[in-house]
Structure formats: C-alpha cells, structure tokens
Amino acid sequence: MNQNCRPLIFSCLLLSYLLSIGCSREPQPRIPVQFATPEPVEKKVTEYPTKWKGSGVVTVARGVHVLANVSPSATFVIETNDGVILIDTGSDEAAASVRDSLMELQIKDLDVRHILLTHAHYDHVLGSNFLKGASGALVHAGKEDCEVIRSVDTESLFSVFPSREVSVDDIRIDHELVDGDVIEQGGTRIEALALPGHTPGSICYRMERDGQTILFSGDVIASLNFGPAIYPVDISPKYRGDAEAYLTSLDRLLGMQPPDLLLPGHPEQHVRPRSIRLSSEEWQTMLGSARDRVRRIVANHQADGRDFLDDQAKVIEPGLAYLGIIEGVGIYCWQVNGQLILFNAAGGEGFAAFVRSRLDALGVSAEPDTLLLGTYEDSLASAVSSLGDKTVVVCPTAFSKALRAEVKQTVLDAEDWPGALAAEMQAISLAPGVAYQMDIDGKSVLITPDAPQNLALIWKNPETGQKTFGPLEPQTSEFEGKLRASNEFVVTYGNWLGLLGKFAPDVWLPLRPTYGQNANLYDDRWEDILESNARVLPADWFLNLKQ
C-alpha cells in the first residue's frame, strides 16, 4: 500500500466510528453557559460648585471657568467645540496670570479665538493686547467704550482709582458691539446685551448652553455682595457714569428672568461664600435695591442740577456759583445784597484774569467787592494783589497781620468781621482757619478750608447696610503723611471735625475739591465724609466724633 494513503484511510475510519456513536446515543440536554452578573455601573455626573467665596480658579459649568486670581477683577473662560472664548482680560499686570491659569486648565494660547470685553475700566481691558498677541484672537467691546479703550484714556479707564503708567499705548479692537449682536463659536452662542450706566459701552454677555443660561455681567452687576456697581452715578460725569442710563439698564434687567448662573465682574468682593444661582426673589431684591438708589439720584439731579465741581463754571444755588479750579483750589462767588463776594484765592498774578474769564462765562460783569479766605499761605499774597485795590480781604485772624504786610488791600479779621452780611453768613472759627456758613434758598451752604477732605469712595451692602470705605489716592496717603509728621496737626484736625460735625449742610464747597465731587450732599453723605476723615485719625478721636 502506498505510504501516502495511510493517513487518509485512518481519517475515514475514525469519522465512521464517530458517526456510529452519535447515531446510537440519546441527545443530551444543552447546558447553558453561566456568565457572572456585572455590578450595576452608576452614571458619572460632574458636580459643579454653585456657591464659593470668589477666589482662585473655579469651574462652574461644563467648560466654563472663573479665573478669580487676577484681582481686583476676574477673567472668564468658555471652552467650545472649536476653541476658547475669554471674557475680560484683567489689567496689563495680571495678563501673565491669566495665561498661567489657562495653562493650569490645559488650554493653549492659540486655542483662544475671541476676547469679549465687558467695559472700559483698566482692570478689565488692559491685558487685551498681551493675550491677543499670544493667540491672535479677535477682540470685541461695546461700541460706546471703544474709543476710550483704543486710546488708553487713563482718566476714563482708572476713574477715581489710583492711576499709574501702563504698558500699552493703544489697544486693538476688532469688532464694536451693539445690543443684540451674537458671537458664535464651536456650537456656543453668546448674545451681547448693551446695559450702559456704569460706562456708556457696558456689555453683559448671555450664553445658553446645556439647558441653562449663564450671564457674565461685568460691573453692571459687579459682585453678589454689593450688587450693581452704581458708584459712577455719584461721581463726576467726566468719568462716564450716567444715572439715567443705569436706571434704564436696571429696569431692563428686572424685567428679565434671572439667569441660572450669574458670574459678576468682581467675585473677590464676596466676603463669604455666595450662591451664583439666584432665585427670582433674590434677583429682584438685589437689583431693586440698586434701582431705588439710582432713582433717588436721578430725582436729585433733576431737582438740583448736576452740581459737580469739575472745573466747569456753573451756578450751584441762586446767586452762588462755582468758578472752577486753579492750582487745585476751588473758587466760588456769591452775589448778595448788591455785592459780589469771592471765596478762596490761588494762581498768583493770574488769579484776577482767571476770575474775570469765569465770571464772563456766567454772564456776570460785576467786579469782586470782597474776598473771603478760609486759610492762608504765603503764596496767596500775589493772587490777592492781582485783584483791584477796592476789594476788601477777610482773612483768619491768625494770618491777617502777615497778609496786611504783603498786600495793598484792606485786610479784616474774619472772626471779628461784621460786614454787611451778618444776618446771611457766619464765620466758624477753625483755628487757625475759618469756615463760612450761609443759608441760600432754604439750603445750608458750608465753605470749608483744609478740613474735611474727600478721602474715600463708599460702598454700601444693600442687604446689611454695612459700608466699605475705599481710600481715594493719592490724597489719603498724603493726608496720612501729614498726620504722622505732626501730633499737633492730629489734635487740630480732630477738633475741626468735631466742630464741623455739629452742622448738617446741604451743599459743601471745599477748599480743594477732588475728582469733580458733587457739591450737593444727600442722605448721610456728610456723616460719611466726616467718618472717612476720622478713620485715619487715632482711635480716640474717632470715638469722640461718633459720640
């Protein structure tokens, strides 16, 4: 037999045997295969904080991060399916921190496609160029703020906060936004809401994603602690705040449903953990409180005028005018009983020409009959001498002898001066200075020398009524330096505050007005001014003042 056939024959015999066995046996039941029952897998749900104190880097929703470590404001990061959107950039000093935080979130510079600016204040926009340069992102801002941002107008960008030299000469903006504009990127849609008042071009950004609405409010609603940042309506319009516009914006917000998440421009102002999910009642309470205050301010402006001491000559009360500022000193005049009375002097030999030009602007042709001084410095002699020989000068007794030796005019002691106005005016001795008080058209007007000073911007918590005093610089630091240099000055200044605390003026005209402050005093503004001054004095003076 061929050897190669043997394996084939063996295979056939084996197959026949197996078939015969299979045909003769009963079929066996099939035993099912047993698999281990798996443990139920719980669907993983990411939980995001709804309450936090407003510091650090926090993720508050899918792909939405708050960079609250770029004090004093915050930058917001929105991840989309096709790149990243930033809302605000912080200051130029904080831009590097924003970039570091992006790296912490594993976001590359080049992923940033859009930069949306909420408003023209330094702590929200000055980092734009740095981040635009790193990413090539398009920069968007409210139309009415674009010129201020582009030109880096420091007076507008820093407002009443201490300005400094900045690292940019201009800021590049690609798109000017108006109300209703939409930015779309990678399946994410963001609507621009124009809500002026804090600045003319203030924008809130509303994003709807994952079934919830997120509102990035900038400083229109600056924090959950203080609510809307309405302080610009209290300061000079030259800083671009507008009470009437803010009132309209607040009414519009009150007519909206509250967002699911509210992300304000200054989360670090939260002094305790706050919820970023507001109920309708909380939304109405927060905005309603701010609206009521702004409404009162609008009513005051309509009743009394915008009497800001901003170097623009204007009538404050009937017969009483503000002429402007020369060398930091406010000059006022009062026409009464056929006389023209000036208050304060400065500017050396140019003083008379300054007064004449400002009187002409107000349509006043009369020449000054009397000059009242609340204090005196040697440099004032040339200013006084620039006036006509017939002008009578009234000076604090402590300085009158020295002034008589320097000028040609008649010089009288303020404390002993009866004048023709004894019934209309009183001289308040603040040795070594003098304040003047008069009643005009039912309002008490107080003209003061070096005390008090405008030293603080004051925020009030709408929930608790607690006040926060923010020092105005550089005058606060300069004032503290004078206090440290002389214990005698501390005592004198404390006495001045005590004496002035007995008055309740409606109009305050200080020797050195700052930041275009309002001459009109409303609510408890006068008490706030005295308290802000007392706070930098030793504690015992503050306690005495409060008593």
C-alpha positions as CSV (number, residue, x, y, z in Angstrom):
1,M,0.0,0.0,0.0
2,N,1.2,3.4,-0.8
3,Q,2.5,5.0,2.4
4,N,0.9,8.3,1.4
5,C,-2.6,6.8,1.5
6,R,-2.5,5.6,5.1
7,P,-3.4,8.9,6.8
8,L,-6.4,9.3,4.6
9,I,-7.7,5.8,5.3
10,F,-7.2,6.3,9.0
11,S,-9.2,9.6,8.9
12,C,-12.1,7.9,7.1
13,L,-12.3,5.0,9.6
14,L,-12.3,7.5,12.6
15,L,-15.1,9.5,11.0
16,S,-17.2,6.4,10.5
17,Y,-16.7,5.4,14.2
18,L,-17.7,8.8,15.5
19,L,-20.8,8.9,13.3
20,S,-21.9,5.5,14.5
21,I,-21.6,6.6,18.2
22,G,-23.5,9.8,17.6
23,C,-26.4,7.9,15.9
24,S,-26.8,5.3,18.7
25,R,-26.8,7.7,21.7
26,E,-29.7,9.8,23.1
27,P,-29.3,13.5,22.5
28,Q,-28.1,15.2,25.7
29,P,-29.8,18.4,27.0
30,R,-27.8,21.6,26.3
31,I,-26.3,23.1,29.4
32,P,-26.4,27.0,29.2
33,V,-23.2,28.9,29.7
34,Q,-23.3,30.8,33.0
35,F,-21.9,34.4,32.9
36,A,-21.1,36.4,36.1
37,T,-23.7,39.2,36.6
38,P,-21.9,42.6,36.4
39,E,-22.2,45.2,39.1
40,P,-24.5,48.0,38.1
41,V,-22.4,50.9,36.7
42,E,-23.6,54.3,38.1
43,K,-23.5,57.0,35.5
44,K,-20.9,59.6,36.4
45,V,-22.3,63.1,36.9
46,T,-19.9,66.0,37.3
47,E,-21.0,68.3,40.1
48,Y,-20.0,72.0,39.9
49,P,-20.0,74.4,42.8
50,T,-22.9,76.8,43.0
51,K,-21.5,78.7,46.0
52,W,-18.0,79.9,46.6
53,K,-16.2,82.8,48.1
54,G,-15.0,84.1,44.7
55,S,-11.3,83.3,44.8
56,G,-8.9,81.0,42.8
57,V,-9.6,79.1,39.6
58,V,-13.1,77.5,39.7
59,T,-15.0,75.5,37.1
60,V,-18.7,76.4,37.5
61,A,-20.2,74.6,34.5
62,R,-19.1,72.3,31.7
63,G,-16.2,74.1,30.0
64,V,-16.8,77.4,32.0
65,H,-14.1,78.5,34.3
66,V,-13.7,81.6,36.5
67,L,-10.2,83.0,36.9
68,A,-10.7,85.0,40.1
69,N,-7.0,85.1,40.9
70,V,-6.4,88.2,38.7
71,S,-7.5,90.7,41.3
72,P,-9.3,93.0,41.5
73,S,-11.5,91.7,38.7
74,A,-11.9,88.3,37.1
75,T,-11.4,86.6,33.7
76,F,-13.9,84.0,32.5
77,V,-13.0,81.1,30.2
78,I,-15.5,79.4,27.9
79,E,-14.4,76.2,26.1
80,T,-16.3,75.4,22.9
81,N,-16.0,72.6,20.3
82,D,-13.7,74.8,18.3
83,G,-11.6,76.9,20.6
84,V,-11.9,79.1,23.6
85,I,-13.6,82.4,24.4
86,L,-12.4,84.8,27.1
87,I,-14.5,87.4,28.8
88,D,-12.3,90.2,30.1
89,T,-8.6,90.1,30.4
90,G,-7.7,91.8,33.7
91,S,-5.1,94.5,33.8
92,D,-1.9,94.6,31.9
93,E,-0.1,93.5,35.1
94,A,-2.5,90.5,35.5
95,A,-2.3,89.2,31.9
96,A,0.6,86.8,32.7
97,S,-1.5,85.3,35.5
98,V,-4.4,84.8,33.1
99,R,-2.0,82.9,30.8
100,D,-0.7,80.8,33.6
101,S,-4.2,79.9,34.7
102,L,-5.1,78.8,31.1
103,M,-2.1,76.5,31.2
104,E,-3.3,75.2,34.5
105,L,-6.6,74.4,32.8
106,Q,-4.5,72.7,30.0
107,I,-5.7,75.4,27.5
108,K,-3.2,76.6,24.9
109,D,-2.9,80.3,24.0
110,L,-3.6,79.5,20.4
111,D,-6.9,78.0,21.4
112,V,-8.3,81.4,22.3
113,R,-10.5,82.6,19.4
114,H,-12.4,85.6,20.9
115,I,-11.9,88.1,23.7
116,L,-15.1,89.8,24.8
117,L,-14.6,92.9,27.0
118,T,-17.4,94.0,29.3
119,H,-16.5,97.7,29.8
120,A,-13.8,100.3,29.6
121,H,-12.1,100.1,33.0
122,Y,-8.4,99.3,33.4
123,D,-8.8,96.1,35.4
124,H,-11.0,94.5,32.7
125,V,-9.3,95.5,29.4
126,L,-5.6,96.4,29.8
127,G,-4.4,92.7,29.4
128,S,-6.1,92.5,25.9
129,N,-3.0,93.2,23.8
130,F,-0.9,90.6,25.6
131,L,-3.5,87.9,25.2
132,K,-4.4,88.9,21.6
133,G,-0.7,88.8,20.7
134,A,-0.3,85.3,22.1
135,S,-3.4,83.9,20.5
136,G,-4.4,86.0,17.5
137,A,-7.9,86.2,19.0
138,L,-10.5,88.8,17.8
139,V,-11.3,91.4,20.4
140,H,-14.8,92.7,20.9
141,A,-16.1,95.6,23.0
142,G,-19.2,97.8,23.4
143,K,-19.3,100.5,20.7
144,E,-19.6,103.4,23.1
145,D,-16.4,102.3,25.0
146,C,-14.2,101.5,22.1
147,E,-12.6,104.9,21.6
148,V,-11.6,105.1,25.3
149,I,-10.2,101.6,25.2
150,R,-8.3,102.1,21.9
151,S,-6.7,105.4,23.0
152,V,-6.0,104.1,26.6
153,D,-7.6,107.2,28.1
154,T,-6.3,106.7,31.6
155,E,-8.7,109.2,33.3
156,S,-11.6,107.2,32.0
157,L,-10.0,103.8,32.4
158,F,-8.9,104.4,36.0
159,S,-11.9,106.6,37.0
160,V,-11.4,107.6,40.7
161,F,-9.0,104.8,41.4
162,P,-5.2,105.4,41.5
163,S,-3.8,105.6,38.0
164,R,-0.3,104.5,37.0
165,E,1.8,104.3,34.0
166,V,0.5,101.4,31.8
167,S,2.4,99.2,29.5
168,V,0.4,99.8,26.3
169,D,-0.1,102.9,24.2
170,D,-3.2,101.6,22.4
171,I,-5.5,98.6,22.5
172,R,-6.6,96.9,19.3
173,I,-10.3,96.2,19.0
174,D,-11.6,94.2,16.0
175,H,-15.4,94.5,16.5
176,E,-17.6,97.2,18.0
177,L,-20.6,95.5,19.6
178,V,-24.2,96.9,19.9
179,D,-27.2,95.4,21.7
180,G,-28.3,92.1,20.3
181,D,-25.0,91.2,18.5
182,V,-24.2,87.5,18.6
183,I,-20.8,85.7,18.8
184,E,-20.9,82.1,17.7
185,Q,-18.0,79.7,18.1
186,G,-17.9,75.9,18.1
187,G,-21.6,75.4,18.8
188,T,-21.7,78.0,21.5
189,R,-23.8,81.2,21.1
190,I,-23.3,84.3,23.2
191,E,-25.5,87.4,23.0
192,A,-24.3,90.9,23.8
193,L,-26.7,92.9,26.0
194,A,-25.9,96.7,25.9
195,L,-26.6,97.9,29.5
196,P,-25.0,101.4,29.9
197,G,-24.7,103.4,33.1
198,H,-21.5,102.0,34.7
199,T,-19.9,103.1,31.5
200,P,-21.6,104.1,28.2
201,G,-20.5,100.9,26.5
202,S,-21.1,98.4,29.3
203,I,-22.0,95.0,27.9
204,C,-23.3,91.9,29.6
205,Y,-22.9,88.6,27.8
206,R,-25.7,85.9,27.9
207,M,-24.8,82.4,27.0
208,E,-27.3,79.5,26.7
209,R,-25.8,76.0,26.8
210,D,-26.6,72.6,28.3
211,G,-30.1,73.8,29.1
212,Q,-29.0,76.7,31.3
213,T,-28.5,80.4,30.9
214,I,-25.2,82.0,32.1
215,L,-24.9,85.8,32.5
216,F,-21.4,87.3,32.5
217,S,-22.4,90.7,34.0
218,G,-19.1,92.6,34.2
219,D,-19.6,95.5,36.6
220,V,-23.2,96.1,35.7
221,I,-23.6,93.6,38.5
222,A,-20.1,93.7,40.0
223,S,-20.5,91.2,42.8
224,L,-23.0,89.2,44.8
225,N,-22.0,91.2,47.9
226,F,-22.7,94.7,46.6
227,G,-24.8,94.0,43.6
228,P,-24.6,96.5,40.7
229,A,-21.6,98.8,40.8
230,I,-23.6,102.1,40.8
231,Y,-20.8,104.3,42.3
232,P,-20.1,106.0,38.9
233,V,-23.5,107.8,39.1
234,D,-22.3,109.5,42.3
235,I,-19.1,110.9,40.8
236,S,-18.4,113.4,38.1
237,P,-19.9,112.6,34.7
238,K,-16.3,113.2,33.3
239,Y,-15.7,109.6,34.5
240,R,-18.5,108.5,32.1
241,G,-21.1,107.2,34.6
242,D,-24.7,108.1,33.9
243,A,-27.5,107.7,36.4
244,E,-30.4,107.9,33.9
245,A,-28.8,105.3,31.7
246,Y,-28.1,103.0,34.6
247,L,-31.7,103.3,35.8
248,T,-32.9,102.2,32.4
249,S,-30.5,99.2,32.4
250,L,-31.6,98.1,35.9
251,D,-35.2,98.3,34.8
252,R,-34.4,96.1,31.8
253,L,-32.6,93.5,34.0
254,L,-35.5,93.5,36.4
255,G,-37.8,92.6,33.5
256,M,-35.7,89.6,32.7
257,Q,-35.8,86.1,34.3
258,P,-32.8,85.6,36.5
259,P,-30.0,83.6,34.8
260,D,-29.3,80.1,36.0
261,L,-25.7,81.2,36.8
262,L,-24.7,84.8,37.5
263,L,-21.0,85.4,37.1
264,P,-20.2,89.0,38.1
265,G,-17.1,91.0,37.3
266,H,-15.6,91.1,40.9
267,P,-16.2,87.8,42.6
268,E,-13.4,88.5,45.1
269,Q,-15.7,91.1,46.7
270,H,-17.7,88.2,48.1
271,V,-16.8,88.3,51.8
272,R,-18.4,85.0,52.4
273,P,-19.4,82.1,50.1
274,R,-22.3,83.2,47.9
275,S,-24.6,81.3,45.6
276,I,-24.2,82.1,41.9
277,R,-27.7,80.6,41.4
278,L,-30.2,83.4,42.4
279,S,-33.9,82.8,42.9
280,S,-36.3,85.2,41.3
281,E,-36.8,86.8,44.7
282,E,-33.1,87.3,45.3
283,W,-32.7,88.7,41.8
284,Q,-35.5,91.2,42.3
285,T,-34.2,92.2,45.7
286,M,-30.6,92.8,44.6
287,L,-31.5,94.8,41.5
288,G,-34.5,96.5,43.1
289,S,-32.3,98.0,45.9
290,A,-29.9,99.4,43.4
291,R,-32.6,100.7,41.2
292,D,-34.2,102.6,44.2
293,R,-30.9,104.3,45.0
294,V,-30.3,105.3,41.4
295,R,-33.8,106.5,41.0
296,R,-33.2,108.8,44.0
297,I,-30.0,110.1,42.4
298,V,-31.8,110.8,39.2
299,A,-34.5,112.7,41.1
300,N,-31.9,114.7,42.9
301,H,-30.1,115.6,39.7
302,Q,-33.4,116.8,38.2
303,A,-34.3,118.8,41.2
304,D,-30.9,120.4,42.0
305,G,-28.9,120.1,38.8
306,R,-25.6,118.2,38.4
307,D,-23.5,120.4,40.6
308,F,-20.2,118.6,40.1
309,L,-17.1,120.6,40.9
310,D,-15.4,119.5,37.7
311,D,-13.7,122.8,36.7
312,Q,-16.7,123.9,34.6
313,A,-18.2,127.2,35.8
314,K,-21.8,126.8,36.9
315,V,-24.5,128.2,39.2
316,I,-24.9,126.0,42.3
317,E,-27.7,127.9,44.1
318,P,-29.4,131.2,43.3
319,G,-26.6,133.8,43.4
320,L,-24.0,131.2,44.4
321,A,-21.6,130.0,41.6
322,Y,-18.6,127.7,41.3
323,L,-16.0,129.3,39.0
324,G,-13.6,126.4,38.7
325,I,-10.3,125.2,40.0
326,I,-6.9,127.0,39.9
327,E,-3.9,125.2,41.2
328,G,-6.2,122.6,42.9
329,V,-8.2,125.3,44.8
330,G,-11.9,125.7,44.2
331,I,-13.0,129.3,43.6
332,Y,-16.6,130.3,44.5
333,C,-18.6,133.5,44.3
334,W,-21.8,134.8,45.8
335,Q,-23.9,137.7,44.7
336,V,-25.9,139.0,47.6
337,N,-27.2,142.5,48.7
338,G,-25.6,144.1,45.7
339,Q,-22.2,142.7,46.5
340,L,-20.0,140.2,44.7
341,I,-18.1,138.1,47.2
342,L,-15.3,135.7,46.2
343,F,-14.2,132.7,48.3
344,N,-10.6,131.4,48.2
345,A,-7.7,132.5,46.0
346,A,-4.8,130.9,44.2
347,G,-2.8,131.1,41.0
348,G,-0.6,134.0,41.8
349,E,-0.8,137.0,39.4
350,G,-3.1,135.1,37.1
351,F,-5.8,134.9,39.7
352,A,-7.7,138.1,38.6
353,A,-7.7,137.1,35.0
354,F,-9.0,133.6,35.9
355,V,-11.8,135.1,37.9
356,R,-12.7,137.5,35.1
357,S,-12.9,134.9,32.4
358,R,-15.0,132.6,34.6
359,L,-17.4,135.4,35.6
360,D,-17.7,136.3,31.9
361,A,-18.7,132.7,31.1
362,L,-21.5,133.0,33.6
363,G,-22.6,136.4,32.3
364,V,-21.5,138.3,35.4
365,S,-20.0,141.7,34.7
366,A,-19.5,142.9,38.3
367,E,-16.1,143.2,40.0
368,P,-15.4,141.5,43.3
369,D,-16.2,143.6,46.3
370,T,-14.9,141.2,49.0
371,L,-12.5,138.2,49.1
372,L,-13.1,135.7,51.9
373,L,-10.2,133.4,52.8
374,G,-10.6,130.3,55.0
375,T,-6.8,129.8,55.3
376,Y,-3.7,131.5,54.2
377,E,-0.3,130.6,52.7
378,D,2.5,132.9,51.7
379,S,1.9,132.1,48.0
380,L,-1.6,133.7,48.2
381,A,-0.2,137.2,48.5
382,S,0.4,137.6,44.8
383,A,-3.1,136.2,44.0
384,V,-4.7,138.7,46.4
385,S,-2.7,141.6,45.0
386,S,-3.9,140.8,41.5
387,L,-7.4,142.0,42.5
388,G,-8.4,145.6,42.5
389,D,-7.4,147.9,45.3
390,K,-11.0,148.4,46.4
391,T,-11.5,144.7,47.1
392,V,-11.8,144.1,50.8
393,V,-9.9,140.9,52.0
394,V,-11.2,139.0,55.0
395,C,-8.7,136.6,56.5
396,P,-8.5,134.3,59.6
397,T,-7.1,136.3,62.5
398,A,-4.1,134.1,62.8
399,F,-2.9,135.2,59.3
400,S,-4.3,138.7,58.9
401,K,-1.2,140.5,60.2
402,A,1.1,138.7,57.8
403,L,-1.2,139.4,54.9
404,R,-1.5,143.1,55.7
405,A,2.2,143.4,55.3
406,E,2.1,141.8,51.8
407,V,-0.9,143.4,50.0
408,K,-2.3,146.8,49.3
409,Q,-6.0,146.0,50.0
410,T,-7.8,146.4,53.3
411,V,-7.5,143.2,55.3
412,L,-10.0,142.4,58.1
413,D,-10.1,139.7,60.7
414,A,-12.7,137.0,59.7
415,E,-13.7,136.2,63.3
416,D,-14.4,139.9,64.1
417,W,-15.8,140.9,60.7
418,P,-19.4,142.2,60.9
419,G,-19.6,143.2,57.3
420,A,-22.9,143.8,55.6
421,L,-23.8,140.1,55.7
422,A,-24.0,139.4,59.4
423,A,-27.6,138.2,59.0
424,E,-26.8,136.0,56.0
425,M,-23.5,134.5,57.0
426,Q,-21.5,133.3,59.9
427,A,-17.7,132.7,60.2
428,I,-16.9,129.5,62.0
429,S,-13.5,129.7,63.8
430,L,-11.4,126.6,63.0
431,A,-8.3,128.0,64.4
432,P,-6.1,128.6,62.6
433,G,-8.7,128.5,59.7
434,V,-12.2,129.7,59.1
435,A,-15.3,128.1,57.6
436,Y,-18.2,130.1,56.2
437,Q,-21.8,129.1,56.5
438,M,-24.8,130.7,54.9
439,D,-28.4,129.9,54.1
440,I,-29.4,130.2,50.4
441,D,-32.9,129.5,49.1
442,G,-33.6,127.2,52.1
443,K,-30.4,125.3,51.9
444,S,-27.4,125.4,54.3
445,V,-24.2,126.0,52.4
446,L,-20.8,125.3,54.1
447,I,-17.5,126.6,52.6
448,T,-14.5,125.0,54.4
449,P,-10.7,125.4,54.5
450,D,-8.5,122.3,54.7
451,A,-10.9,120.2,56.6
452,P,-12.6,117.9,55.9
453,Q,-11.3,116.3,52.7
454,N,-12.7,114.0,50.1
455,L,-10.9,110.8,51.2
456,A,-13.0,107.8,50.4
457,L,-15.3,106.1,47.9
458,I,-18.0,104.4,49.9
459,W,-19.9,101.2,49.0
460,K,-23.0,100.1,50.9
461,N,-24.1,96.5,51.1
462,P,-27.7,96.5,50.1
463,E,-28.6,93.6,52.3
464,T,-26.9,94.6,55.6
465,G,-26.4,98.3,55.1
466,Q,-22.7,97.9,56.1
467,K,-20.4,100.4,54.5
468,T,-17.0,99.8,53.0
469,F,-14.6,102.8,52.8
470,G,-12.2,102.7,49.9
471,P,-9.4,105.3,50.2
472,L,-9.0,107.8,47.3
473,E,-5.4,108.2,46.3
474,P,-3.1,110.0,46.4
475,Q,-4.8,112.4,48.8
476,T,-5.4,109.8,51.5
477,S,-1.7,108.8,51.7
478,E,-0.6,112.4,51.6
479,F,-3.0,113.2,54.4
480,E,-1.8,110.3,56.5
481,G,1.7,111.6,56.0
482,K,0.8,114.9,57.4
483,L,-0.7,113.2,60.4
484,R,2.4,111.2,61.0
485,A,4.6,114.3,60.8
486,S,2.8,116.3,63.5
487,N,0.9,115.3,66.6
488,E,-0.2,118.9,66.8
489,F,-1.9,118.6,63.5
490,V,-3.7,115.5,64.6
491,V,-5.1,117.4,67.6
492,T,-6.1,120.4,65.4
493,Y,-7.7,118.3,62.7
494,G,-9.6,116.3,65.2
495,N,-11.0,119.5,66.8
496,W,-12.0,120.7,63.3
497,L,-14.0,117.6,62.6
498,G,-15.7,117.8,66.0
499,L,-16.8,121.4,65.3
500,L,-17.9,120.7,61.7
501,G,-19.9,117.6,62.9
502,K,-22.3,120.0,64.5
503,F,-23.5,121.2,61.1
504,A,-25.8,119.5,58.6
505,P,-25.0,121.2,55.3
506,D,-27.0,120.6,52.1
507,V,-24.1,122.0,50.0
508,W,-20.4,121.6,50.7
509,L,-17.8,123.7,48.9
510,P,-14.3,122.5,50.0
511,L,-11.1,124.4,49.6
512,R,-9.7,121.6,47.4
513,P,-12.4,119.6,45.6
514,T,-11.2,116.3,44.2
515,Y,-12.4,114.1,41.4
516,G,-15.1,116.6,40.4
517,Q,-17.1,115.7,43.5
518,N,-20.7,116.7,43.8
519,A,-21.3,119.9,45.8
520,N,-24.7,118.6,46.9
521,L,-24.9,116.3,49.9
522,Y,-27.7,113.7,50.1
523,D,-28.8,111.1,52.6
524,D,-25.9,110.6,55.1
525,R,-23.1,111.8,52.8
526,W,-21.8,114.5,55.2
527,E,-21.6,112.0,58.0
528,D,-19.7,109.6,55.7
529,I,-17.2,112.3,54.8
530,L,-16.5,113.2,58.4
531,E,-16.2,109.5,59.3
532,S,-13.8,108.8,56.4
533,N,-11.6,111.6,57.7
534,A,-11.9,110.4,61.3
535,R,-10.9,106.9,60.4
536,V,-7.3,107.9,59.6
537,L,-7.0,109.7,63.0
538,P,-6.1,107.9,66.2
539,A,-9.0,105.8,67.5
540,D,-9.9,108.1,70.4
541,W,-10.7,110.9,68.1
542,F,-13.0,108.7,66.0
543,L,-14.8,107.5,69.2
544,N,-15.3,111.1,70.3
545,L,-16.7,112.1,67.0
546,K,-19.2,109.2,67.0
547,Q,-20.4,110.3,70.4
